[in-house]
Every structure is written in C-alpha cells, then in structure tokens.
Amino acid sequence: MKREKAIIQEIMSKTKCLVLDMDGTIYLSEAPIGDMVNTLNLCREKGIQIYFFTNNSSKTRDEYVKKLQRINLFDERDTVYTSAMATVSYINANYPDKTVYAVATDPVKRTLAESGLRLVEENADIVLLAYDTTLTFEKLKKANEMIVRGAVYIATHPDTVCPTDDIYMPDVGSFIKLLEASSGGRLPDAVIGKPNSLAGTEIMRATGLHSHEITMVGDRLHTDILFGINSGFNTVLVLSGESTEEDLQKSPVKPTFVFNDLNEITEYLTR
C-alpha cells in the first residue's frame, strides 16, 4: 500500500494539467460529487491546470462555463473543451467548405456556424450527429436520408448513455445504433470525441505540455481512460459515475490507478 501511494504521489508531483471529464466525474446533474469545490481549489493552489473535457455535445462551451460557475466548480484559469469543439476542428481541417447538416441543439448549432461550418438543412455533404437533447423524428428522418444517400457521417462521441443521479439518459451512441438500424447498417465515418486522441494532441498543443505531464480523470473506461491511454497521458478511473469495479475487472482497458471519486486526489498532492 505504501509503495502504491508513493507511485501515485510521484505521478501527481509531475502532473501539470488535469484533464477532467465532467458528468460522473466532478458532478452528477447539478450536484458536485463530494467536496469537489475544495478539491479543485487545492489542485489549483498546487499549480495544476484544470482542463474540463466532456464528450457531452448538448451544450456550448459558454453553457458549460455557466453551469460550472453556478455550482462553484469553475475558475477563470480553467479551460472548457467539448467533443463538439473537437469535431469543428476536425471538419475544418479535413472537409473545408463542405456543407453540414447538424443534428444538435440550437445553441450548439449557432456555435458551429460561428466556428466556420456551413450549416444547411437539405442535401448536405456531411451529417454531424451531436448529443441533441431536442431530437425530433423530423431531424432523424433527414439525417437518415442523407446518410443513406452517401453523405459523410461524423459523430461527436460514442457514449451510449449520459450519467445522471437517477436513471441514465440515452446519448449519441444510442442514436448511432438507431441510425445503423434505419440506414441499412451505416456507421459513422469518424467519431471525434474520446477515445479519439485528436483532442489529446490539441490539449498538448494548447498547454505546451508533454503527455507525461498530463493526467486524464474520468468515469468511463472505453472513452475517458482509453482516450488518456491513446494520448499517452496518465489515467485515473473514478468509480463515481458509469464504470464499476466489476467493469474494471472485465475490461482490457486499465487505468494507471483508481479512486472511488476525484476527492481522493487530495491525499497525494504533496508538493
């Protein structure tokens, strides 16, 4: 046990940036997990940069900032990054000037347009599937028709459910399965959020840090933890959201270490 604690302390002493998943990692719905306010403040006092990174593409960066402020988890030194932001970077880099039909909430669609995407409602070159909590049959019908006709098909992330403090909600991964069935088996050409390492490269570029100086913390093995591994980061699985101890035992994806929740990190911040 002492040896394990020393290893964790050594990793944390080298960590200059914590990349934190949000849902299930620092809060559930509107409730911070445990004493998260003081935990994050201690990390900042120790000189660790906080980089909130969520696969949840139902809200804009500004909406997440407001939510984090509302529950006292945001500081002006922090950064918020979403799978929708990563998807914009991917489309602008790989499909410049192509038209996009976005299955997304209206605020997210506005930010997509402001980021340079050419949004249209008919005959798009690309179908972009985000976590649309205002999803309608008409939107699904349009997306399905364009996918079947050969549009490039891009999803922001693969999560099948979105954690809450009650019954989990269907997420983009569930929408993907629906469209797979209705389109005759079509799957996305690209899924951009975690576990894709594209965002990890962007985080290293933005922070100027090496991969060993960054630690990814999340509650999902096959998105958060695999993303950290794919990016070369140290990884911490927290058991406060989706993944359980049983899931960990069965999974080939193994984190660097495991906490019951992120608040346990305070035991290892010795610098």
Backbone torsions as a table, in degrees:
resi	resn	phi	psi	omega
1	MET	NA	-41.7	179.1
2	LYS	-63.3	-40.6	179.9
3	ARG	-63.8	-42.7	179.1
4	GLU	-62.6	-42.2	179.3
5	LYS	-63.0	-39.8	180.0
6	ALA	-64.8	-38.1	179.0
7	ILE	-65.0	-44.7	179.5
8	ILE	-63.8	-42.0	178.6
9	GLN	-61.7	-38.9	179.2
10	GLU	-64.9	-43.7	178.4
11	ILE	-62.6	-44.8	-178.3
12	MET	-68.3	-29.2	178.5
13	SER	-68.0	-24.1	179.5
14	LYS	-96.0	-9.0	-177.1
15	THR	-78.2	121.5	177.9
16	LYS	-106.8	-11.6	179.5
17	CYS	-145.8	128.7	170.8
18	LEU	-100.9	120.2	172.9
19	VAL	-94.4	114.3	-172.0
20	LEU	-111.7	122.5	164.0
21	ASP	-62.7	159.9	-178.2
22	MET	-106.4	-70.9	-178.3
23	ASP	-58.3	121.1	177.8
24	GLY	86.1	-7.5	-177.4
25	THR	-113.5	-49.1	177.7
26	ILE	-112.6	-20.7	175.1
27	TYR	-151.3	163.5	169.0
28	LEU	-125.2	118.3	-173.4
29	SER	57.3	-112.3	-178.8
30	GLU	-107.7	9.9	-174.0
31	ALA	-110.6	118.0	172.4
32	PRO	-58.9	145.9	-179.6
33	ILE	-83.2	113.7	-179.7
34	GLY	59.4	-142.7	-177.2
35	ASP	-89.6	49.1	-172.4
36	MET	-64.3	-32.1	179.6
37	VAL	-57.5	-51.1	-178.7
38	ASN	-71.9	-32.5	178.0
39	THR	-61.8	-47.8	-179.7
40	LEU	-67.4	-36.9	177.4
41	ASN	-62.4	-39.7	178.3
42	LEU	-64.3	-41.8	177.5
43	CYS	-58.6	-44.3	179.3
44	ARG	-63.9	-41.6	179.3
45	GLU	-61.4	-29.6	179.1
46	LYS	-83.9	4.8	176.7
47	GLY	83.6	17.3	-179.6
48	ILE	-92.9	126.7	177.6
49	GLN	-75.7	138.2	178.9
50	ILE	-102.9	123.4	-179.1
51	TYR	-122.7	96.8	178.8
52	PHE	-74.8	124.8	-179.2
53	PHE	-134.0	112.6	-179.5
54	THR	-116.2	142.8	170.9
55	ASN	-76.1	-17.3	-176.5
56	ASN	-67.5	109.6	-176.6
57	SER	-103.1	25.4	179.3
58	SER	-84.5	-14.6	-178.2
59	LYS	-128.7	159.0	176.6
60	THR	-82.4	168.9	175.1
61	ARG	-56.4	-46.8	-178.0
62	ASP	-62.4	-36.8	177.5
63	GLU	-64.6	-39.0	177.7
64	TYR	-67.8	-39.8	177.2
65	VAL	-58.6	-45.8	179.8
66	LYS	-62.4	-40.9	178.4
67	LYS	-64.1	-46.7	-179.7
68	LEU	-62.8	-37.0	175.9
69	GLN	-65.3	-40.8	-177.4
70	ARG	-61.9	-34.4	-179.3
71	ILE	-104.6	17.9	171.0
72	ASN	64.3	33.2	-179.8
73	LEU	-110.2	0.2	-175.9
74	PHE	-110.1	142.8	174.6
75	ASP	-128.4	149.2	-177.0
76	GLU	-61.1	-19.4	178.3
77	ARG	-79.9	-12.1	-175.5
78	ASP	-80.5	162.5	176.2
79	THR	-123.9	140.6	175.2
80	VAL	-115.5	130.8	-177.8
81	TYR	-136.8	135.4	-178.4
82	THR	-122.2	163.8	177.4
83	SER	-64.9	-28.4	176.9
84	ALA	-65.6	-39.9	177.7
85	MET	-64.1	-41.0	177.4
86	ALA	-64.5	-36.3	-179.8
87	THR	-67.9	-39.7	175.6
88	VAL	-58.3	-46.0	179.3
89	SER	-59.7	-41.3	-179.2
90	TYR	-65.4	-46.3	-177.8
91	ILE	-67.3	-43.2	-180.0
92	ASN	-62.9	-33.6	-179.2
93	ALA	-78.6	-34.9	-171.8
94	ASN	-106.9	-22.0	-178.4
95	TYR	-135.2	55.9	-178.3
96	PRO	-61.4	138.2	176.0
97	ASP	71.0	4.3	176.3
98	LYS	-80.2	148.5	179.0
99	THR	-82.5	150.3	-172.8
100	VAL	-131.6	129.7	167.5
101	TYR	-100.5	115.4	-174.6
102	ALA	-102.4	120.4	170.2
103	VAL	-89.7	96.1	-171.5
104	ALA	-159.7	164.8	175.0
105	THR	-68.1	158.6	-178.7
106	ASP	-59.8	-44.1	177.4
107	PRO	-60.2	-40.1	178.4
108	VAL	-66.7	-40.4	178.1
109	LYS	-60.9	-39.2	178.0
110	ARG	-63.2	-41.0	179.7
111	THR	-70.8	-32.6	175.6
112	LEU	-62.3	-44.0	178.9
113	ALA	-65.5	-42.1	179.6
114	GLU	-65.3	-22.7	179.6
115	SER	-88.7	2.6	173.1
116	GLY	107.6	-2.0	178.8
117	LEU	-76.5	142.5	179.7
118	ARG	-92.9	91.4	-175.7
119	LEU	-81.6	135.8	176.5
120	VAL	-136.6	166.9	-179.8
121	GLU	-106.5	-11.9	-177.9
122	GLU	-138.2	148.6	170.6
123	ASN	49.8	46.6	-179.0
124	ALA	-76.7	151.9	173.4
125	ASP	-72.7	-30.8	-174.7
126	ILE	-131.5	136.0	167.6
127	VAL	-102.8	121.8	179.1
128	LEU	-107.8	116.1	-178.4
129	LEU	-102.4	108.5	176.8
130	ALA	-106.7	-179.2	178.4
131	TYR	-82.5	89.5	-175.2
132	ASP	-92.8	102.4	179.0
133	THR	-80.5	3.0	172.3
134	THR	-114.0	26.3	-175.8
135	LEU	-58.7	136.6	177.4
136	THR	-127.6	165.5	176.3
137	PHE	-60.8	-39.3	-178.7
138	GLU	-61.5	-40.9	178.0
139	LYS	-64.3	-44.4	178.9
140	LEU	-62.3	-42.1	-179.9
141	LYS	-60.7	-47.5	178.9
142	LYS	-61.2	-47.4	-179.3
143	ALA	-59.8	-44.5	-179.1
144	ASN	-61.7	-43.8	-179.5
145	GLU	-61.8	-44.2	-178.8
146	MET	-69.0	-37.4	178.2
147	ILE	-64.2	-45.4	-179.9
148	VAL	-63.1	-34.5	180.0
149	ARG	-78.9	-2.7	171.7
150	GLY	109.2	10.3	177.3
151	ALA	-63.1	147.4	170.6
152	VAL	-61.6	137.3	-171.6
153	TYR	-121.1	114.7	-175.9
154	ILE	-126.3	129.9	175.8
155	ALA	-110.8	146.7	-177.5
156	THR	-72.1	-30.9	-177.5
157	HIS	-167.3	166.0	-173.1
158	PRO	-102.7	1.0	-173.3
159	ASP	-58.3	130.2	-179.5
160	THR	-83.4	-26.9	178.3
161	VAL	-135.4	157.9	175.4
162	CYS	-112.3	119.8	-176.3
163	PRO	-65.4	142.8	169.8
164	THR	-137.7	177.5	178.0
165	ASP	-82.1	3.7	177.1
166	ASP	-128.4	-129.4	179.2
167	ILE	-77.8	129.8	-178.9
168	TYR	-63.9	150.0	-177.9
169	MET	-100.6	150.0	176.1
170	PRO	-65.0	140.1	-177.0
171	ASP	-122.2	-169.2	-172.9
172	VAL	-57.2	-37.7	178.7
173	GLY	-58.7	-33.6	176.2
174	SER	-71.3	-38.2	176.3
175	PHE	-63.3	-38.7	179.3
176	ILE	-60.2	-42.6	179.8
177	LYS	-65.4	-38.6	177.8
178	LEU	-61.8	-48.2	-178.4
179	LEU	-69.5	-29.6	174.7
180	GLU	-60.7	-43.0	-179.5
181	ALA	-68.6	-41.0	-174.7
182	SER	-80.4	-21.9	-175.7
183	SER	-97.3	2.9	-178.5
184	GLY	83.9	25.9	174.7
185	GLY	105.0	5.5	-177.7
186	ARG	-71.0	131.3	175.0
187	LEU	-114.0	160.4	-179.6
188	PRO	-58.3	144.4	174.0
189	ASP	-73.6	-25.3	178.1
190	ALA	-153.4	139.0	172.9
191	VAL	-120.4	114.1	-161.5
192	ILE	-88.9	-37.6	-175.7
193	GLY	-70.1	-169.9	176.9
194	LYS	-52.7	133.3	16.6
195	PRO	-95.8	10.4	178.3
196	ASN	-59.2	133.8	-176.2
197	SER	-80.6	-2.1	178.8
198	LEU	-53.0	-44.3	-179.5
199	ALA	-68.5	-32.5	177.4
200	GLY	-63.0	-41.1	176.8
201	THR	-62.5	-40.7	179.1
202	GLU	-66.1	-38.7	178.7
203	ILE	-65.1	-42.2	177.4
204	MET	-63.8	-40.8	178.3
205	ARG	-63.1	-44.5	-176.0
206	ALA	-68.7	-36.1	-177.3
207	THR	-90.6	-20.4	-176.2
208	GLY	73.9	18.4	-176.9
209	LEU	-102.0	157.3	172.2
210	HIS	-84.7	161.2	-174.7
211	SER	-60.4	-35.3	-177.5
212	HIS	-73.1	-8.5	178.1
213	GLU	-94.9	2.5	-176.9
214	ILE	-119.5	135.9	176.7
215	THR	-122.2	126.1	178.6
216	MET	-93.7	131.0	178.5
217	VAL	-122.1	127.9	179.1
218	GLY	-161.5	171.3	-176.2
219	ASP	-104.8	2.2	-177.0
220	ARG	-122.6	125.9	-177.5
221	LEU	-66.5	-46.4	-170.3
222	HIS	-88.1	-0.9	172.1
223	THR	-119.8	-69.0	-176.5
224	ASP	-60.7	-54.7	-174.1
225	ILE	-70.4	-42.8	178.1
226	LEU	-64.2	-36.3	174.6
227	PHE	-59.2	-46.5	179.0
228	GLY	-61.3	-43.1	178.6
229	ILE	-63.6	-45.7	-179.9
230	ASN	-61.9	-29.3	-178.2
231	SER	-89.7	-7.4	-179.2
232	GLY	84.0	14.9	-179.1
233	PHE	-86.8	158.8	163.3
234	ASN	-69.6	154.2	-174.5
235	THR	-134.6	142.4	175.6
236	VAL	-126.9	120.0	172.3
237	LEU	-89.3	128.2	173.1
238	VAL	-106.7	139.7	-176.3
239	LEU	-95.5	30.8	-177.1
240	SER	-100.0	0.9	-177.9
241	GLY	-130.6	-118.0	-170.9
242	GLU	-78.4	-49.1	-171.9
243	SER	-76.1	143.2	178.8
244	THR	-113.5	170.7	175.9
245	GLU	-59.7	-37.7	177.8
246	GLU	-64.3	-42.1	176.5
247	ASP	-58.5	-42.6	-178.9
248	LEU	-61.9	-42.8	-178.7
249	GLN	-64.1	-33.0	-177.1
250	LYS	-86.1	-19.3	-170.7
251	SER	-86.3	142.4	172.1
252	PRO	-76.3	-12.9	179.2
253	VAL	-86.7	118.5	-175.8
254	LYS	-120.2	124.8	177.2
255	PRO	-74.1	165.5	176.0
256	THR	-64.1	-42.3	171.8
257	PHE	-157.2	173.1	-171.3
258	VAL	-128.1	136.3	171.2
259	PHE	-119.4	151.6	170.2
260	ASN	-63.1	-41.7	170.7
261	ASP	-154.7	168.9	-172.5
262	LEU	-62.7	-22.9	-178.7
263	ASN	-60.8	-21.3	177.9
264	GLU	-65.1	-16.4	-177.7
265	ILE	-62.8	-24.9	-177.4
266	THR	-61.8	-24.6	179.2
267	GLU	-69.1	-18.2	-171.0
268	TYR	-115.0	3.4	179.4
269	LEU	-91.5	83.7	-172.2
270	THR	-96.7	-13.5	-174.0
271	ARG	-74.4	NA	NA
